Amino acid sequence: MLDDREFFPVGGSKKVKVDVRLITGTHRDLPQLVREGKFREDLFFRLNVLRAHMPALRERGDDIKLLIEHFLHVLSKTLDKNISGFDQAAEECLCRYHYPGNVRELRNIIEYAVNICQDRTVKLPHLPAYVHAAAETPPANPQPATKSQARNTADSTALPDSKTKNKQDVPSWSEFEKQNIFDALVKTNGNRTQAALLLGWWRSKLLRKLKFYGLE
């Protein structure tokens, strides 16, 4: 169909002509998948005509700060909160985080913080714990250690690392969101309309989340 602009419908015996423009998107490395035999090479070259690369949020530098300010303004107004900004520690933590979920994840994090914060300024404890843990994780390729550092590291491996253990026990975003929904329902005595307003959502979104998390 991409080549000839015509195809046979399923069960049909006559070709149908179409005039369409196909727009596709992916976060995967398609050239690498082609090399691994996991994506058809002919389809890749057929789709890869006019290519627009959108860098991941973690690669966009100061865009993160602009988006943080934007989402804080919008969500503070939606949730009727009087929050002026973030303190330095919270902002630095947000800027260090790698955002595997890109802009949508950033918005969810700010929404969580605005819901939790009862002050004028969002502080580090108002951010999800998993953001702290990921932001504090050392780089994947650290500088080679000196002999004394290596010796100290070897000596310490026999002892349990409470920090590492705590990071492994950090709840996921889904668990935080589920607890947030549960708390809103408790505060509103199970009134879904009021709970949705408390969360800054439409009622239909809350109903979808209740079904998704099995809280119906």
Beta strands, then each sheet from edge to edge (+ up, - down):
strand 1: 6-7
strand 2: 16-17
strand 3: 85-86
strand 4: 121-122
sheet 1: 1+ 2-
sheet 2: 3+ 4+
end
